[in-house]
Amino acid sequence: MKPDQQLDLQALMANPTVKNAISNINPGLVERRAFRPPRCAVFQSAYTSLRDVDHYRFDIDPEARRQLPRIIENRVQTIVGEEHLDDGQAARFTRPRTIGIVFSGGPAPGGHNVIAGLFDAAKQANPENRLVGFLMGPDGIIESEYIEITAELVDEYRNLGGFTMIRTGRTKIDTQEKMALSRQTCRDLGLDALVVVGGDDSNTNAAFLAQEMMDDGIQVVGVPKTIDGDVQVRDIEGRVLCAISFGFHSAARAFSQDISNLCTDCSSDRKYWHICKVMGRSASHLALEVALQTHANMTLIGEDLADYVDPRRIAAARVSGTTDFTAYGITLRHLSRVICDAIVRRAAVGKNCGVLVIPEGVLEFINEIQVFIVKLNTIIADYNNTHDRDFHTSHPRLEDKLEYLRRLVKDISSSAKQGIWNARDDELFNDIPVFFQEGLLTERDSHGNFQFSLVETDKVLMGLVKDYLKILREKGLYKLGIEKNYYDKTMLKGGLDPSTYAKVLFNDPDSDHLLVRKSIISLKTLRQALVKGALLAEEASLPGPVVKLYNKSIPNFKTQTHFYGYDGRGSHPTRFDCNYTYNLGLTVFSLIANGATGQMAAIHNLEKDFAEWEPMGVPIAPLMHLEERKGKLALVLEKSLVETNSVAFQVVKACREEWLKAAPGEDNYRRPAPIRFDGQSEDERPLTLELNALAEKGGA
């Protein structure tokens, strides 16, 4: 365009190329919306029925039996395809229904396909069936805010990420008032069934709703959703019914793609340690999957740290005839030393860079931190109950909170009673950084959980790491290895004999990567070494090439921190999650059409080929146990942690040294393909599932 030429903006905006560039629609989106996931074999029949399976057994908590008597005897139910039903059964299956669905908790890729599967199955059974979506999560039920879900709306969101269609929220229906309002909404709408899509707390809610709404004839079905992957179902003998919650694979792949890019950057620039914190408050499933997907240099698995035993402390205690309880479970300081060791070893071969993956909730597995969390949770809950006021509102500043803790110590010391917070706690707590004190005293979430996402875990750990690296550098133990070829070239260019100087400067002059001697920690000590080796006169200047090489040996530890969480929650689903969630939606309708309530829709055999997937209903009540929430014991669905004896973890553990690659040569990074919905390079399923399936096949 010439400088004096006027731009016709109206004509420009009407140009097809411009319209295409600014459109919300792109070819990938069109293709996603058009895709129709395959149906499990049972859903290719005209009807379905349910068959009780009695060989699965659960360890039922007496409190679950007391609070949920009407659904506690539910059995695992497999779904069976039926081409024909008798007239009565067919009429019940196809009768018109109004079904409500709600998303609860954080988004997870695939939620829209749960709605799509449920909608398609309902309309196939009877075109008069209605589906309503409650807006903004459980608040939509309580406040009767909903929309009619139509074919046009479903088609707009098929195979797309997010919970945008009806959105989500974190409210719990956990009081009699909320329950009464929810029942009234469901009655007013004439609901036959309510579907709750969520994680452990949401499915706990679904169980109580099923119990409460049974007299109203309203069925309640749960759907396992959480990117953390901590909603898994096994029976008392360890048999897997639901291997993973939906959204896990998509989020893990999204994180892995980004972290793999950092691995590429790391190997290209060799300048930074990338510290990658990934979501996973209570379990490290995402970190484990990311490790398998990327081969990051170091991945911390919280459950592994919790199992740590210090043999040296045990041996020392045995000699003195005592028991050292601190020998069980890793300390924050020890963990920082483990990280430092990896950094120092890589630096020794010239790699002053790397990628470290940390699960969001890693601090929860550190014994000393967990003790603080439990005590502070109890103190805060006790204050709220005793004063009928919110602790954080009453003590808005950190200093206010600390003063309250000091008063607790004072009150206890002046009486004979033993309190939860003592002088030793106060002393230890005051030793930790102020920002971490603030983190530990931060407001709990709506479920009473400590909010690890608000604590700068990476800052806590890397602060300790940097402090210790400084000590190691001053002791001459943290040095950057120099490639021998580069050393020889630099010395010869400066007119110096490489072999003569190498004997004085380096620990092992014949190594591929040369490490400056431990005793040489400054230009002063460098001079002393050369003088002692008869390579430099007392008053002579240090040779330029030697100074250059010495400066090269001083590591400059730089970090870049990254948090992976919300981006993965909003990712488009992988093909695995598209297929999984669509069939979960079909499963939900089969459970409803066959009269089930208090069940969680699940797909058995997810770790196997699609042809072997088995849709089923899993009873929620038998999975629930008492846990501490907001300082009180509450009945909740138990979270599933990484099993350190699982095949997936053992494989990662066996590869730690190889992936750390504290040796010359290229790092062993894996480069996962991006989420390619249509590509053959798409993973069939999470790698953790594929590996863990080997145990059942006898391949472990």
URSULZI-V773695 format. One record per residue. N is the residue number from 1. RES is the residue in three letters. PHI is phi in degrees with one decimal (* if undefined). Layout:
n=(N/N)
res=(RES/RES)
phi=(PHI/PHI)
This chain:
n=(1/2/3/4/5/6/7/8/9/10/11/12/13/14/15/16/17/18/19/20/21/22/23/24/25/26/27/28/29/30/31/32/33/34/35/36/37/38/39/40/41/42/43/44/45/46/47/48/49/50/51/52/53/54/55/56/57/58/59/60/61/62/63/64/65/66/67/68/69/70/71/72/73/74/75/76/77/78/79/80/81/82/83/84/85/86/87/88/89/90/91/92/93/94/95/96/97/98/99/100/101/102/103/104/105/106/107/108/109/110/111/112/113/114/115/116/117/118/119/120/121/122/123/124/125/126/127/128/129/130/131/132/133/134/135/136/137/138/139/140/141/142/143/144/145/146/147/148/149/150/151/152/153/154/155/156/157/158/159/160/161/162/163/164/165/166/167/168/169/170/171/172/173/174/175/176/177/178/179/180/181/182/183/184/185/186/187/188/189/190/191/192/193/194/195/196/197/198/199/200/201/202/203/204/205/206/207/208/209/210/211/212/213/214/215/216/217/218/219/220/221/222/223/224/225/226/227/228/229/230/231/232/233/234/235/236/237/238/239/240/241/242/243/244/245/246/247/248/249/250/251/252/253/254/255/256/257/258/259/260/261/262/263/264/265/266/267/268/269/270/271/272/273/274/275/276/277/278/279/280/281/282/283/284/285/286/287/288/289/290/291/292/293/294/295/296/297/298/299/300/301/302/303/304/305/306/307/308/309/310/311/312/313/314/315/316/317/318/319/320/321/322/323/324/325/326/327/328/329/330/331/332/333/334/335/336/337/338/339/340/341/342/343/344/345/346/347/348/349/350/351/352/353/354/355/356/357/358/359/360/361/362/363/364/365/366/367/368/369/370/371/372/373/374/375/376/377/378/379/380/381/382/383/384/385/386/387/388/389/390/391/392/393/394/395/396/397/398/399/400/401/402/403/404/405/406/407/408/409/410/411/412/413/414/415/416/417/418/419/420/421/422/423/424/425/426/427/428/429/430/431/432/433/434/435/436/437/438/439/440/441/442/443/444/445/446/447/448/449/450/451/452/453/454/455/456/457/458/459/460/461/462/463/464/465/466/467/468/469/470/471/472/473/474/475/476/477/478/479/480/481/482/483/484/485/486/487/488/489/490/491/492/493/494/495/496/497/498/499/500/501/502/503/504/505/506/507/508/509/510/511/512/513/514/515/516/517/518/519/520/521/522/523/524/525/526/527/528/529/530/531/532/533/534/535/536/537/538/539/540/541/542/543/544/545/546/547/548/549/550/551/552/553/554/555/556/557/558/559/560/561/562/563/564/565/566/567/568/569/570/571/572/573/574/575/576/577/578/579/580/581/582/583/584/585/586/587/588/589/590/591/592/593/594/595/596/597/598/599/600/601/602/603/604/605/606/607/608/609/610/611/612/613/614/615/616/617/618/619/620/621/622/623/624/625/626/627/628/629/630/631/632/633/634/635/636/637/638/639/640/641/642/643/644/645/646/647/648/649/650/651/652/653/654/655/656/657/658/659/660/661/662/663/664/665/666/667/668/669/670/671/672/673/674/675/676/677/678/679/680/681/682/683/684/685/686/687/688/689/690/691/692/693/694/695/696/697/698/699/700)
res=(MET/LYS/PRO/ASP/GLN/GLN/LEU/ASP/LEU/GLN/ALA/LEU/MET/ALA/ASN/PRO/THR/VAL/LYS/ASN/ALA/ILE/SER/ASN/ILE/ASN/PRO/GLY/LEU/VAL/GLU/ARG/ARG/ALA/PHE/ARG/PRO/PRO/ARG/CYS/ALA/VAL/PHE/GLN/SER/ALA/TYR/THR/SER/LEU/ARG/ASP/VAL/ASP/HIS/TYR/ARG/PHE/ASP/ILE/ASP/PRO/GLU/ALA/ARG/ARG/GLN/LEU/PRO/ARG/ILE/ILE/GLU/ASN/ARG/VAL/GLN/THR/ILE/VAL/GLY/GLU/GLU/HIS/LEU/ASP/ASP/GLY/GLN/ALA/ALA/ARG/PHE/THR/ARG/PRO/ARG/THR/ILE/GLY/ILE/VAL/PHE/SER/GLY/GLY/PRO/ALA/PRO/GLY/GLY/HIS/ASN/VAL/ILE/ALA/GLY/LEU/PHE/ASP/ALA/ALA/LYS/GLN/ALA/ASN/PRO/GLU/ASN/ARG/LEU/VAL/GLY/PHE/LEU/MET/GLY/PRO/ASP/GLY/ILE/ILE/GLU/SER/GLU/TYR/ILE/GLU/ILE/THR/ALA/GLU/LEU/VAL/ASP/GLU/TYR/ARG/ASN/LEU/GLY/GLY/PHE/THR/MET/ILE/ARG/THR/GLY/ARG/THR/LYS/ILE/ASP/THR/GLN/GLU/LYS/MET/ALA/LEU/SER/ARG/GLN/THR/CYS/ARG/ASP/LEU/GLY/LEU/ASP/ALA/LEU/VAL/VAL/VAL/GLY/GLY/ASP/ASP/SER/ASN/THR/ASN/ALA/ALA/PHE/LEU/ALA/GLN/GLU/MET/MET/ASP/ASP/GLY/ILE/GLN/VAL/VAL/GLY/VAL/PRO/LYS/THR/ILE/ASP/GLY/ASP/VAL/GLN/VAL/ARG/ASP/ILE/GLU/GLY/ARG/VAL/LEU/CYS/ALA/ILE/SER/PHE/GLY/PHE/HIS/SER/ALA/ALA/ARG/ALA/PHE/SER/GLN/ASP/ILE/SER/ASN/LEU/CYS/THR/ASP/CYS/SER/SER/ASP/ARG/LYS/TYR/TRP/HIS/ILE/CYS/LYS/VAL/MET/GLY/ARG/SER/ALA/SER/HIS/LEU/ALA/LEU/GLU/VAL/ALA/LEU/GLN/THR/HIS/ALA/ASN/MET/THR/LEU/ILE/GLY/GLU/ASP/LEU/ALA/ASP/TYR/VAL/ASP/PRO/ARG/ARG/ILE/ALA/ALA/ALA/ARG/VAL/SER/GLY/THR/THR/ASP/PHE/THR/ALA/TYR/GLY/ILE/THR/LEU/ARG/HIS/LEU/SER/ARG/VAL/ILE/CYS/ASP/ALA/ILE/VAL/ARG/ARG/ALA/ALA/VAL/GLY/LYS/ASN/CYS/GLY/VAL/LEU/VAL/ILE/PRO/GLU/GLY/VAL/LEU/GLU/PHE/ILE/ASN/GLU/ILE/GLN/VAL/PHE/ILE/VAL/LYS/LEU/ASN/THR/ILE/ILE/ALA/ASP/TYR/ASN/ASN/THR/HIS/ASP/ARG/ASP/PHE/HIS/THR/SER/HIS/PRO/ARG/LEU/GLU/ASP/LYS/LEU/GLU/TYR/LEU/ARG/ARG/LEU/VAL/LYS/ASP/ILE/SER/SER/SER/ALA/LYS/GLN/GLY/ILE/TRP/ASN/ALA/ARG/ASP/ASP/GLU/LEU/PHE/ASN/ASP/ILE/PRO/VAL/PHE/PHE/GLN/GLU/GLY/LEU/LEU/THR/GLU/ARG/ASP/SER/HIS/GLY/ASN/PHE/GLN/PHE/SER/LEU/VAL/GLU/THR/ASP/LYS/VAL/LEU/MET/GLY/LEU/VAL/LYS/ASP/TYR/LEU/LYS/ILE/LEU/ARG/GLU/LYS/GLY/LEU/TYR/LYS/LEU/GLY/ILE/GLU/LYS/ASN/TYR/TYR/ASP/LYS/THR/MET/LEU/LYS/GLY/GLY/LEU/ASP/PRO/SER/THR/TYR/ALA/LYS/VAL/LEU/PHE/ASN/ASP/PRO/ASP/SER/ASP/HIS/LEU/LEU/VAL/ARG/LYS/SER/ILE/ILE/SER/LEU/LYS/THR/LEU/ARG/GLN/ALA/LEU/VAL/LYS/GLY/ALA/LEU/LEU/ALA/GLU/GLU/ALA/SER/LEU/PRO/GLY/PRO/VAL/VAL/LYS/LEU/TYR/ASN/LYS/SER/ILE/PRO/ASN/PHE/LYS/THR/GLN/THR/HIS/PHE/TYR/GLY/TYR/ASP/GLY/ARG/GLY/SER/HIS/PRO/THR/ARG/PHE/ASP/CYS/ASN/TYR/THR/TYR/ASN/LEU/GLY/LEU/THR/VAL/PHE/SER/LEU/ILE/ALA/ASN/GLY/ALA/THR/GLY/GLN/MET/ALA/ALA/ILE/HIS/ASN/LEU/GLU/LYS/ASP/PHE/ALA/GLU/TRP/GLU/PRO/MET/GLY/VAL/PRO/ILE/ALA/PRO/LEU/MET/HIS/LEU/GLU/GLU/ARG/LYS/GLY/LYS/LEU/ALA/LEU/VAL/LEU/GLU/LYS/SER/LEU/VAL/GLU/THR/ASN/SER/VAL/ALA/PHE/GLN/VAL/VAL/LYS/ALA/CYS/ARG/GLU/GLU/TRP/LEU/LYS/ALA/ALA/PRO/GLY/GLU/ASP/ASN/TYR/ARG/ARG/PRO/ALA/PRO/ILE/ARG/PHE/ASP/GLY/GLN/SER/GLU/ASP/GLU/ARG/PRO/LEU/THR/LEU/GLU/LEU/ASN/ALA/LEU/ALA/GLU/LYS/GLY/GLY/ALA)
phi=(*/-75.1/-57.0/-93.2/-86.3/-80.3/-89.6/-87.4/-61.9/-63.4/-66.3/-62.0/-68.5/-86.9/-64.1/-56.8/-65.9/-67.0/-60.4/-68.3/-67.2/-100.1/-71.7/-74.2/-98.3/-136.0/-56.8/-63.4/-66.3/-59.8/-65.7/-60.5/-62.4/-79.4/-67.2/-119.3/-59.6/-67.7/-101.8/-57.8/-53.4/-65.4/-87.3/-90.2/-88.2/-67.1/-134.2/-136.6/-136.7/-111.4/-127.4/-66.2/-118.1/-95.5/-84.2/-88.8/-125.8/-129.7/-85.2/-83.7/-72.1/-54.7/-69.2/-65.8/-64.7/-73.2/-85.4/-127.1/-65.2/-83.5/-123.8/-68.9/-90.2/-54.1/-106.7/-63.9/-125.9/-91.0/-97.2/-117.8/-76.0/-133.9/-81.8/-139.8/-128.9/-67.6/-57.7/-65.6/-66.0/-62.9/-64.3/-66.8/-66.5/-100.3/-62.3/-65.5/-135.0/-115.8/-118.8/-103.6/-135.6/-138.7/-93.2/-135.2/90.6/-69.0/-64.8/-149.5/-57.9/113.4/-58.5/-63.5/-75.5/-62.9/-63.3/-61.6/-63.6/-63.6/-62.5/-61.8/-66.7/-64.5/-70.2/-67.6/-70.0/-162.8/-58.6/-83.5/-60.2/-117.2/-126.8/-117.1/-112.2/-80.5/-87.9/61.3/78.5/-56.2/-57.1/-64.4/-73.1/-60.8/-101.4/55.9/-108.4/-155.1/-131.9/-80.9/-91.5/-108.9/-61.7/-64.2/-67.6/-61.7/-63.7/-68.8/-117.0/-57.5/65.5/-98.2/-76.6/81.2/-118.5/-62.5/-55.4/-125.9/63.4/-147.0/-161.4/-111.0/-62.0/-108.5/-88.4/-123.0/-131.4/-63.2/-65.5/-64.3/-63.8/-64.0/-64.2/-66.6/-62.4/-64.6/-59.8/-64.4/-65.5/-59.6/-82.9/65.8/-67.0/-92.2/-154.7/-127.1/-112.0/-109.6/-102.9/-174.2/-92.6/-65.5/-67.6/-68.3/-71.2/-60.6/-57.3/-60.2/-63.5/-68.2/-65.0/-60.9/-61.4/-73.2/-97.8/-62.9/-67.8/-85.7/71.7/-104.2/-79.9/-129.0/-127.3/-99.0/-132.9/-78.2/-131.1/-179.4/-68.9/-64.6/73.7/-95.2/-100.7/-132.9/-126.5/-131.0/-88.1/-64.4/-98.4/85.0/-74.4/-83.0/-104.1/-129.9/-77.0/-163.1/-79.1/-73.8/95.9/-61.1/-62.3/-63.9/-63.8/-62.0/-67.7/-63.8/-62.6/-63.1/-61.9/-66.8/-69.7/-62.2/-62.3/-68.4/-61.3/-64.5/-61.4/-61.1/-74.1/-86.9/-95.2/49.9/-124.2/-126.5/-95.4/-91.5/-101.4/-111.6/-94.0/-115.1/-57.3/140.2/-71.2/-112.3/-144.7/-107.7/-59.4/-63.8/-61.7/-64.7/-65.2/-62.7/-59.4/-67.3/-75.1/-114.6/58.6/-52.8/-60.4/-150.2/-131.0/-87.8/-116.9/-55.3/-63.0/-69.9/-64.5/-64.8/-85.4/-63.5/-127.8/-94.4/-63.3/-66.0/-67.1/-63.9/-63.6/-63.8/-68.3/-63.7/-62.3/-86.6/74.3/-122.6/-117.9/-99.4/-70.2/-73.6/-75.5/-106.8/95.5/-74.3/-93.8/-61.3/-65.3/-63.0/-61.4/-62.6/-68.0/-62.3/-64.9/-59.0/-58.7/-64.7/-63.6/-64.7/-66.6/-68.6/-60.8/-61.9/-108.4/85.1/-108.4/-87.1/-162.0/165.1/-127.6/-116.0/-106.4/-124.6/-69.3/-52.3/-97.1/-58.1/-65.8/-65.3/-94.8/-88.4/-55.2/-64.9/-72.5/-61.9/-61.7/-60.0/-61.8/-61.2/-64.8/-67.6/-57.9/-66.8/-62.4/-65.6/-63.3/-64.6/-62.3/-60.9/-72.6/-72.9/-98.3/54.4/-138.2/-81.2/-57.1/-72.3/-71.5/-74.6/-129.0/-69.0/-96.1/-57.2/-61.0/-63.4/-66.7/-64.4/-64.4/-63.5/-64.4/-63.5/-66.1/-60.4/-60.8/-64.5/-62.7/-71.4/-67.1/-91.1/-136.4/-84.7/-77.0/-101.4/-104.4/-74.2/-113.4/-116.3/-61.0/-65.3/-59.0/-62.0/-65.6/-64.8/-64.7/-72.6/-81.5/-85.4/-57.9/-60.6/-63.5/-78.6/-58.0/-59.9/-62.3/-68.4/-101.1/-68.9/-65.0/-73.6/-78.2/-64.8/-99.2/84.3/-84.8/-67.0/-90.1/-64.3/-64.9/-88.8/-98.1/-78.7/-52.2/-61.5/-67.6/-60.0/-68.8/-71.8/-63.0/-66.2/-62.2/-63.4/-61.5/-74.2/-61.6/-62.4/-63.9/-64.4/-65.8/-67.2/-87.6/80.2/-100.8/-116.4/-136.7/-95.2/-68.5/-110.5/-60.8/-61.2/-62.1/-66.3/-60.0/-58.5/-62.1/-65.5/-67.5/-63.2/-62.7/-90.4/78.6/-114.5/-82.5/-59.8/-67.2/-63.6/-73.1/-59.5/-65.2/-89.4/-85.3/-119.8/-65.1/-130.6/-63.5/-97.7/-70.9/-68.2/-121.4/-91.8/-106.9/-60.5/-55.1/-55.5/-73.8/-92.9/-122.4/-161.8/-64.1/-64.3/-71.1/-65.0/-58.7/-59.5/-65.1/-68.6/-64.9/-62.0/-86.6/61.7/-107.9/-154.2/-74.3/-53.5/-97.9/-75.1/-77.0/-66.2/-61.2/-54.8/-60.7/-68.1/-62.5/-59.6/-69.2/-62.0/-62.4/-65.2/-81.7/-88.2/-74.6/-108.3/-77.9/-121.4/-125.5/-125.1/-103.7/-141.0/-119.5/-114.7/-157.7/-66.3/-64.8/-70.3/-61.7/-95.2/-67.5/-65.9/-70.7/-68.9/-61.2/-58.1/-70.7/-59.9/-67.1/-60.3/-70.6/-61.4/-73.6/-64.0/-61.9/-63.4/-63.2/-56.0/-65.0/-60.3/-64.0/-65.3/-63.6/-105.1/85.9/-77.2/-149.6/72.2/-108.0/-110.9/-65.8/-149.8/-121.6/-81.0/70.8/-59.4/-76.4/-105.7/-61.1/-55.0/-60.8/-99.9/-64.9/-127.0/-66.3/-157.3/-112.5/-112.6/-66.4/-80.7/-54.7/-65.8/-88.7/-94.5/-141.9/-76.1/-138.3/-77.8/-136.9/54.5/80.4/-127.3/-80.2/-135.4/-85.0/-142.1/-70.4/-73.5/-75.3/-103.5/-98.2/-67.1/-88.5/-73.5/-98.4/-73.3/-61.5/-59.5/-66.7/-63.4/-65.9/-61.4/-61.2/-67.4/-95.7/-55.8/-67.1/-64.8/-78.0/-63.0/49.0/-83.2/-155.6/-60.6/105.1/-68.7/-70.6/-94.2/-71.6/-102.1/-114.4/-67.9/-69.5/-65.9/-67.7/-108.9/-56.5/-102.9/-89.0/-74.1/-80.9/-67.3/-62.7/-71.3/-165.9/-57.1/-63.7/-61.1/-68.0/-59.7/-69.6/-65.9/-65.8/-62.9/-63.1/-72.0/-84.5/80.8/-94.0/-87.6)
